[in-house]
Amino acid sequence: MPIVAAQSTDTTDWVSRYADEVIAESERRAAGAKHDGAAAPVVVVASGLSPSGPIHLGNLREVMTPHLVADEIRRRGHEVRHLISWDDYDRYRKVPAGVPGVDESWAEHIGKPLTSVPAPAGSAYPNWAEHFKAAMAEALTELGVEYDPISQTEQYTSGAYREQILHAMKHRGDIDAILDQYRTKKDPAKAGKGKQQKPVDEAELEAAEGSGAASEDDGSGGAGGYYPYKPYCGRCEKDLTTVVSYDDASTELVYTCTACGFGETVLLSEFNRGKLVWKVDWPMRWAYEGVVFEPSGVDHSSPGSSFVVGGQIVRQIFDGVQPIGPMYAFVGISGMAKMSSSKGGVPTPADALKIMEAPLLRWLYARRRPNQSFKIAFDQEIQRLYDEWDKLEAKVADGSALPADAAAHSRAVRTAAGELPRTPRPLPYRTLASVADITAGAEDQTLRILRDLDPSDPITSLDEARPRLDRAENWITTQVPAEARTIVRAEPDTELLASLDDEARASLRLLLEGLDEHWSLDGLTHLVYGVPKVRAGFSADATAKELPPEIKVAQRTFFALLYRLLVTRETGPRLPTLLLAVGAERVRKLLSA
């Protein structure tokens, strides 16, 4: 169930409040156990990820929420384990759209464990699960996430859960009774034909891929009744099997496969090719691993969902305790609907880290409470996000940031293990993007422009602006359409220049006369905004309050003219940056009437 967190004594951010609650719960559990003076308990938090396809930015919230809480607990000196269960023994449910190297022929593998499905064509990895785990693992390393990975394929096929499986099968009637509370009943007029199980909720299945859930039903109902265990077929490897009978005393289990017709009799006490169905598997793991904190997606908050049912099963069947933890809301992408890894082209953490630095991505998850949805920008909004981040950095530096904002910033830039890599000279992202847009990655030109941004303290190497510069360049080349890219004129627009009236010509002359004196980012900003003021008889330093509304109209008209003369459009990168990028000599050539 969701928790009501106690107030933290040291800060007001949501991470600290959950850390308070988790530490208190861990100590409460330890006090109730017989440990004969044992050391303080290790606090266990957990996440689950299904590598059924690209692991997207919505799935990342399943990891970042417990990571941030675990990291706060580590900062306080406690020992913590953040378990990430790779649900790689889940069934391959369907062929995801838009995955390179995958076509409809992969449909023949539906029903097999993910680790038995071939990787996409051209992959360097041995199977489907390892292919999609690799990209996520690399992103988590870059994000500074410390965790203990658990392969569910290894757990099940090694027999690690054997006692738990036998226990669940022994108590299958009790499990069935719990699940029956949430099943949709048949019409009374049709009674006597068996019970109708609650249909599988597709939304929950998709959310399950981000919150550890498997794409499974409640269990197997063969001729011998309900069974919470599903064998993978010994011939075709698929889970399209039905348990025909099971004997508790001998653990003899008989199953048949509806896919290929194969059937066999095995001893479940020795058999390792199958798994508990999801609504039993998840609570079993809570008890087995001693999980104190694990979040879950909002899809799991409804009656009959995995988290709700799991709370009863872990207590009544496995004599365990349900983890505390919030339901987390969805993460979206600017311009896209709620994410689902069944749809092609959904951005992953690796995609985000190509266009933004790790601290910024961490901050997006740290600053919002888990029950608050938010969007990650892949469009122009990323520039505003970076502006907001830079303002926060300045407030933290001068001590004016609010406590919760300062805490979110701290969690973004460092973990208990230390600082994350950062850009030495964090120039505005929008400026870097504009420069990258104009120079098309030419390093000599880029260095020239960045050096001119602040002549009093010039950049001497592009490494000072990295990795932020690299992220801005990647954003321009991968996210900005070709038709929106900036192309500077090679030759003056003589026709437009010849058509200008005296006022426009005078404004251009005033700008050109001031180039040398104002050749810096701040100087050119003052110049381009000041020209219309001076032409109207005001000081270039006059503030908006001192000026009539017509000045804004004159500025917009002047700016549009400059864009048309420089880049053939009426909009483009910020004019001061554009002028620096074009260079004084070329500006004079293009603007001289």
C-alpha positions in Angstrom: 0.0 0.0 0.0 1.2 3.6 -0.5 2.8 5.1 2.5 2.3 8.3 4.4 5.9 9.3 5.0 7.0 10.9 8.2 8.5 14.4 8.1 12.2 14.4 7.8 14.3 16.4 10.2 16.9 17.6 7.8 15.1 18.6 4.6 11.7 18.7 3.1 12.2 16.8 -0.2 10.2 13.6 -0.9 13.4 11.5 -1.0 14.3 12.2 2.6 10.7 11.6 3.8 10.7 8.1 2.2 14.2 7.4 3.5 12.9 8.2 7.0 10.1 5.7 6.5 12.2 3.0 5.0 14.8 3.1 7.8 12.1 3.0 10.4 10.4 0.0 8.7 13.7 -1.8 8.3 14.5 -1.3 12.0 10.9 -2.4 13.0 11.3 -5.6 11.0 14.7 -6.3 12.6 13.4 -5.7 16.1 10.7 -8.3 15.5 13.1 -11.0 14.2 15.5 -13.1 16.3 19.0 -11.9 15.4 20.9 -12.4 18.7 22.8 -9.2 18.6 23.4 -9.2 14.9 24.6 -6.1 13.1 22.2 -3.5 11.9 20.0 -4.9 9.0 20.9 -4.3 5.4 18.1 -2.2 3.9 16.7 -3.8 0.8 15.0 -1.8 -1.9 14.0 -3.3 -5.3 13.2 -2.6 -8.9 12.1 -4.9 -11.7 12.7 -4.5 -15.4 11.5 -6.7 -18.2 13.9 -6.7 -21.2 11.0 -7.6 -23.6 12.0 -4.7 -25.8 13.6 -1.3 -25.6 13.6 -0.2 -21.9 12.2 3.3 -22.1 12.2 6.4 -19.9 9.0 5.5 -18.2 10.7 2.3 -17.0 13.5 4.4 -15.7 11.2 5.8 -13.0 11.0 2.2 -11.6 14.7 2.4 -11.0 15.3 6.1 -10.1 12.7 6.2 -7.4 14.3 3.5 -5.2 17.8 4.5 -6.3 17.3 8.0 -4.9 15.9 6.7 -1.7 18.7 4.1 -1.4 21.3 6.7 -2.0 19.9 9.0 0.7 20.0 6.0 3.1 23.6 5.4 2.2 24.5 9.0 2.8 23.2 8.5 6.3 25.6 5.7 6.9 23.3 2.7 6.5 24.1 -0.4 4.4 21.7 -0.7 1.4 21.1 -3.2 -1.4 19.3 -1.9 -4.4 18.1 -5.1 -6.2 17.2 -4.8 -9.9 15.5 -8.0 -11.0 15.9 -8.5 -14.7 12.7 -10.3 -15.5 14.4 -12.2 -18.4 12.5 -15.4 -17.7 9.2 -13.8 -18.7 7.5 -15.1 -21.7 8.1 -13.3 -25.1 4.7 -11.8 -25.4 4.7 -10.1 -28.9 7.0 -8.7 -31.5 7.6 -5.0 -30.6 7.3 -2.6 -33.4 10.1 -0.5 -34.8 13.0 -2.6 -33.5 15.9 -2.7 -36.0 16.9 -6.2 -37.1 13.5 -7.7 -36.1 10.7 -8.8 -38.4 7.5 -10.8 -38.1 9.5 -14.0 -38.2 10.2 -13.4 -34.5 6.5 -14.2 -33.8 7.5 -17.9 -33.9 9.2 -17.4 -30.6 6.2 -16.0 -28.7 5.7 -18.0 -25.5 9.4 -18.7 -25.0 11.5 -17.2 -22.1 13.1 -14.0 -23.2 16.5 -15.6 -22.8 15.6 -18.3 -25.3 14.6 -15.8 -28.0 17.3 -14.8 -30.6 18.7 -11.3 -30.4 17.8 -8.8 -33.2 19.8 -9.5 -36.3 23.3 -8.0 -36.1 23.3 -7.9 -32.3 26.5 -8.8 -30.4 24.5 -10.4 -27.6 23.5 -14.0 -27.3 19.8 -13.6 -26.9 16.9 -11.1 -26.8 17.0 -10.3 -23.1 20.8 -9.7 -23.0 20.5 -7.4 -26.0 18.0 -5.0 -24.3 19.6 -5.4 -20.9 22.9 -4.1 -22.2 21.8 -0.6 -23.3 19.9 -0.1 -20.0 22.9 -1.3 -17.9 25.2 1.1 -19.7 22.8 4.0 -19.1 22.4 3.2 -15.4 26.2 3.2 -15.0 26.4 6.7 -16.6 23.6 7.8 -14.3 25.5 6.7 -11.2 23.0 4.1 -10.2 24.5 1.5 -7.9 22.6 -1.8 -7.9 22.8 -5.6 -7.5 21.5 -7.3 -10.7 19.4 -10.5 -10.4 18.6 -12.6 -13.5 15.3 -14.4 -13.0 16.4 -16.9 -15.6 19.4 -17.8 -13.4 17.2 -17.8 -10.3 14.6 -20.2 -11.7 16.8 -22.5 -13.7 19.3 -22.9 -10.8 16.5 -24.0 -8.5 17.0 -21.1 -6.1 13.2 -20.8 -5.7 12.5 -24.5 -5.4 11.2 -24.4 -1.8 9.1 -21.4 -2.6 7.6 -23.1 -5.7 6.8 -26.3 -3.8 5.3 -24.2 -1.0 3.1 -22.3 -3.5 1.9 -25.5 -5.1 1.1 -27.0 -1.7 -1.0 -23.9 -0.9 -2.5 -23.5 -4.4 -6.0 -23.7 -3.0 -5.3 -20.8 -0.6 -3.8 -18.8 -3.4 -6.8 -19.6 -5.7 -9.1 -18.4 -2.9 -7.3 -15.0 -2.7 -7.3 -14.5 -6.4 -11.0 -15.5 -6.6 -11.9 -12.4 -4.5 -10.8 -10.3 -7.5 -12.1 -12.4 -10.4 -15.1 -11.4 -12.4 -17.9 -13.8 -11.7 -20.0 -15.5 -14.3 -23.7 -14.7 -14.8 -25.6 -16.8 -12.2 -27.7 -18.3 -15.0 -24.5 -19.9 -16.4 -23.2 -21.2 -13.1 -21.9 -24.7 -12.9 -19.5 -24.4 -15.8 -16.5 -23.3 -13.8 -15.3 -19.9 -12.8 -14.3 -17.2 -15.2 -10.9 -15.7 -14.4 -10.5 -11.9 -14.5 -9.3 -10.9 -18.0 -5.7 -9.9 -18.3 -5.5 -6.1 -18.3 -3.4 -5.1 -21.3 -2.6 -1.7 -19.6 -1.3 -3.6 -16.6 0.8 -5.9 -18.8 2.5 -2.9 -20.5 3.0 -1.1 -17.2 4.3 -4.4 -15.8 7.3 -4.2 -18.2 8.5 -1.2 -16.3 7.6 -2.3 -12.8 8.8 -5.9 -12.7 5.5 -7.5 -13.7 5.3 -10.3 -16.1 2.9 -10.7 -18.9 0.9 -13.5 -17.3 -2.6 -14.5 -16.1 -3.5 -15.6 -12.6 -2.3 -19.2 -13.2 -3.0 -22.5 -14.9 -6.4 -24.2 -14.6 -6.0 -27.7 -15.8 -8.1 -30.8 -15.2 -6.8 -31.0 -11.6 -7.8 -27.4 -10.7 -5.8 -24.3 -10.2 -2.0 -24.2 -10.3 0.2 -21.2 -9.8 3.1 -22.7 -11.7 3.7 -22.7 -15.4 6.2 -25.1 -17.0 8.1 -24.2 -20.2 7.6 -27.0 -22.7 10.5 -29.5 -23.0 10.2 -29.6 -26.7 9.2 -26.1 -28.1 10.3 -24.1 -25.0 7.0 -22.2 -24.9 4.7 -21.6 -21.9 1.6 -22.7 -23.8 1.3 -25.5 -21.3 -1.4 -26.9 -19.1 -0.7 -28.7 -15.8 -2.8 -31.8 -15.8 -2.1 -33.0 -12.3 0.2 -32.6 -9.4 0.9 -34.7 -6.3 2.0 -32.9 -3.2 3.7 -35.9 -1.6 5.8 -37.0 -4.5 5.9 -33.6 -6.3 5.0 -35.5 -9.5 3.7 -33.0 -12.0 2.1 -33.8 -15.4 1.8 -31.2 -18.1 0.9 -31.0 -21.8 1.8 -28.4 -24.4 -1.0 -27.0 -26.6 1.5 -25.5 -29.0 3.3 -28.7 -30.1 1.4 -31.5 -28.3 4.3 -32.6 -26.2 3.7 -33.8 -22.7 5.8 -35.2 -19.8 5.8 -36.2 -16.2 8.4 -34.6 -14.0 9.3 -34.2 -10.3 8.8 -30.6 -9.4 11.4 -31.1 -6.6 14.0 -31.6 -9.4 12.5 -29.6 -12.3 13.8 -26.1 -13.1 12.2 -25.2 -16.4 9.2 -23.1 -15.4 8.1 -20.3 -13.1 5.4 -19.0 -10.8 2.8 -16.9 -12.4 3.3 -13.2 -11.9 0.8 -12.5 -9.1 2.5 -15.2 -7.1 6.0 -14.7 -8.3 6.2 -11.0 -7.2 5.1 -11.5 -3.6 7.3 -14.6 -3.3 10.3 -12.5 -4.2 9.3 -9.8 -1.6 9.5 -12.5 1.1 12.6 -14.3 -0.4 14.6 -11.1 -0.7 13.3 -9.2 2.3 12.3 -6.2 0.3 11.5 -3.1 2.4 10.8 -0.6 -0.4 9.6 -1.0 -3.9 7.5 1.4 -6.0 5.0 0.3 -8.5 3.2 1.9 -11.4 -0.2 3.5 -11.1 -1.7 0.5 -13.0 -1.0 -1.6 -9.9 -3.2 0.4 -7.6 -6.5 -0.9 -8.9 -8.4 -3.8 -7.2 -7.1 -7.1 -8.4 -3.8 -5.6 -9.6 -0.5 -7.3 -8.9 0.5 -5.0 -6.0 -2.9 -5.2 -4.2 -3.2 -9.0 -4.6 0.5 -9.5 -3.8 0.0 -7.8 -0.4 -2.4 -10.6 0.6 -0.4 -13.4 -0.9 2.9 -12.4 0.7 1.3 -12.3 4.1 -1.0 -15.3 4.0 1.1 -17.6 1.8 4.7 -16.7 2.3 4.6 -15.3 5.8 6.3 -12.1 4.6 5.7 -8.4 4.6 4.6 -6.2 1.6 7.2 -3.5 0.8 6.3 0.1 1.4 6.5 2.4 -1.5 4.6 4.8 -3.7 2.7 4.4 -6.8 4.5 6.3 -9.5 2.9 8.3 -12.3 3.8 8.1 -15.9 6.7 9.8 -17.7 6.0 11.3 -21.1 7.9 12.9 -23.9 7.2 16.3 -25.3 4.7 15.8 -28.1 4.1 12.1 -27.3 1.4 10.3 -25.4 1.9 7.9 -22.5 4.8 5.7 -23.3 4.6 2.0 -24.0 7.5 -0.2 -25.0 5.2 -2.1 -27.3 5.3 0.9 -29.6 8.3 1.6 -31.8 10.5 4.7 -31.5 9.9 5.3 -27.8 13.0 7.1 -26.4 15.2 5.2 -23.9 17.5 6.4 -21.2 20.4 5.9 -23.7 18.6 8.2 -26.2 18.1 10.9 -23.5 21.7 10.7 -22.4 22.8 11.5 -26.0 21.2 15.0 -25.8 21.4 15.8 -22.1 24.0 15.3 -19.3 23.4 12.7 -16.6 22.8 15.3 -13.8 20.0 16.9 -15.7 18.3 13.6 -16.4 18.6 12.6 -12.7 17.2 16.0 -11.7 14.0 15.5 -13.8 13.3 12.4 -11.7 14.5 13.8 -8.4 12.5 17.1 -8.4 9.1 15.6 -8.9 7.3 13.4 -6.3 6.7 9.9 -7.6 2.9 10.5 -7.9 3.5 13.5 -10.2 3.7 12.9 -13.9 6.2 14.9 -16.0 7.6 15.1 -19.5 11.1 14.7 -20.8 11.9 17.1 -23.6 13.3 16.0 -26.9 12.1 19.2 -28.7 12.9 22.9 -28.2 11.7 22.6 -24.6 15.1 21.0 -23.7 16.6 24.5 -24.0 14.2 25.9 -21.4 14.9 23.0 -19.1 18.6 23.7 -19.3 18.0 27.4 -18.6 16.0 26.4 -15.5 18.8 24.0 -14.4 21.4 26.7 -14.8 19.4 29.1 -12.8 19.1 26.5 -10.0 22.8 26.0 -10.1 23.4 29.7 -9.6 20.9 29.8 -6.7 22.6 26.8 -5.1 26.0 28.5 -5.5 24.8 31.7 -3.8 22.8 29.9 -1.1 19.4 31.3 -2.2 17.8 28.0 -3.4 14.9 26.6 -1.4 15.8 23.6 0.7 13.8 21.1 -1.4 15.3 22.5 -4.6 18.8 22.4 -3.2 18.2 18.8 -2.1 17.0 17.8 -5.6 20.1 19.5 -7.1 22.4 17.6 -4.7 20.8 14.3 -5.7 21.3 15.2 -9.3 25.0 16.0 -9.3 26.3 13.5 -6.8 25.6 10.1 -5.2 26.9 8.7 -1.9 29.9 7.5 -3.9 30.8 10.9 -5.2 30.3 13.6 -7.9 29.1 12.7 -11.3 31.2 14.1 -14.3 30.2 17.7 -15.1 31.0 20.3 -17.7 33.8 22.6 -16.5 32.4 25.7 -18.3 28.6 25.1 -18.6 27.7 27.6 -21.3 24.0 28.0 -22.1 22.7 24.9 -23.9 20.7 27.1 -26.3 23.9 29.0 -27.2 25.8 25.7 -27.8 22.9 24.3 -29.9 22.9 27.5 -32.0 26.6 27.3 -32.6 26.4 23.6 -33.5 23.5 24.4 -35.8 25.5 27.0 -37.7 29.0 25.3 -37.7 27.7 21.8 -38.4 30.3 20.4 -36.0 33.4 22.2 -37.4 35.6 22.4 -34.3 37.8 25.3 -35.4 34.7 27.4 -36.1 33.1 26.3 -32.9 36.1 27.2 -30.8 36.3 30.6 -32.5 32.7 31.4 -31.7 32.8 30.1 -28.1 36.1 32.0 -27.5 34.3 35.2 -28.6 31.4 34.7 -26.2 33.4 36.3 -23.4 36.6 37.9 -24.6 37.6 38.8 -21.0 37.6 35.1 -20.0 37.8 33.1 -23.3 37.5 29.4 -23.6 40.8 27.9 -24.7 39.7 24.4 -25.5 36.4 22.8 -26.5 37.0 20.3 -23.7 36.0 23.0 -21.3 32.5 23.0 -22.8 32.2 19.2 -22.9 30.2 17.0 -22.4 27.4 19.7 -22.7 28.7 20.8 -26.1 28.5 17.2 -27.4 24.9 16.8 -26.1 23.8 20.0 -27.8 25.5 18.9 -31.1 23.7 15.6 -30.8 20.4 17.3 -30.2 20.8 19.5 -33.3 21.8 16.6 -35.6 19.3 14.0 -34.3 16.2 15.9 -33.1 16.0 19.1 -35.3 14.5 18.5 -38.7 16.7 19.3 -41.7 14.3 22.0 -42.9 14.6 23.7 -39.5 18.4 23.8 -39.6 20.1 27.2 -40.0 22.0 27.8 -43.3 23.8 31.1 -43.5 23.7 32.9 -46.9 26.8 32.6 -49.0 26.1 35.8 -50.8 24.2 39.0 -50.0 20.5 39.3 -50.9 21.1 42.2 -53.2 17.5 42.5 -54.2 16.3 42.8 -50.6 19.1 45.2 -49.8 18.3 47.5 -52.8 14.6 47.6 -51.7 15.3 48.9 -48.2 14.1 52.3 -47.1 16.3 55.0 -45.5 15.3 53.9 -41.9 16.3 50.3 -42.5 19.6 51.3 -44.1 20.4 53.6 -41.2 19.6 50.8 -38.7 22.0 48.4 -40.5 24.8 51.0 -40.6 24.4 51.6 -36.9 24.7 47.9 -36.2 27.7 47.5 -38.4 29.5 50.5 -36.9 29.1 49.0 -33.4 30.3 45.5 -34.2 33.9 45.8 -33.2 33.2 47.6 -30.0 30.5 45.1 -29.0 32.0 41.9 -30.2 31.0 39.5 -27.4 27.7 37.8 -26.5 26.7 40.4 -24.0 27.9 43.3 -26.2 26.0 42.1 -29.3 22.9 41.6 -27.2 23.1 45.2 -26.1 23.8 46.3 -29.6 21.0 44.5 -31.5 18.4 45.5 -28.9 19.7 49.0 -28.7 19.7 50.0 -32.4 15.9 50.4 -32.6 16.0 52.4 -29.4 18.7 54.8 -30.7 16.9 55.2 -34.0 13.7 56.2 -32.1 15.7 58.9 -30.1 16.2 56.9 -26.9 19.4 55.7 -25.2 20.5 52.2 -26.0 20.5 51.6 -22.2 16.8 52.7 -21.8 14.7 50.1 -20.0 11.4 48.7 -21.1 9.6 50.9 -18.6 11.1 54.0 -20.2 10.1 53.1 -23.7 6.8 53.3 -25.6 5.2 50.1 -26.8 6.2 50.9 -30.4 9.8 50.1 -29.7 9.0 46.4 -29.3 7.4 46.5 -32.7 10.4 48.2 -34.2 12.8 45.6 -32.6 10.8 42.7 -34.0 10.8 44.4 -37.5 14.6 44.9 -37.2 15.2 41.4 -36.1 13.2 39.9 -38.9 15.2 41.9 -41.4 18.5 40.7 -40.0 17.3 37.1 -40.1 16.2 37.5 -43.7 19.5 39.0 -44.7 21.6 36.4 -42.8 19.6 33.1 -43.1 16.7 33.7 -45.5 14.1 33.2 -42.8 12.4 35.6 -40.4 13.4 33.5 -37.3 16.5 31.6 -36.3 19.0 31.2 -33.5 19.3 34.2 -31.0 20.8 37.0 -33.1 23.8 37.7 -30.8 24.9 34.1 -31.1 24.1 34.1 -34.8 26.3 37.2 -35.4 29.2 35.7 -33.5 28.9 32.5 -35.4 28.8 34.2 -38.8 31.8 36.3 -38.0 32.3 40.1 -38.3 33.7 40.1 -41.8 30.9 38.0 -43.2 28.2 39.9 -41.3 29.5 43.1 -43.0 29.4 41.5 -46.4 25.8 40.3 -45.9 24.4 43.4 -44.3 26.1 46.2 -46.3 23.5 47.9 -48.4 
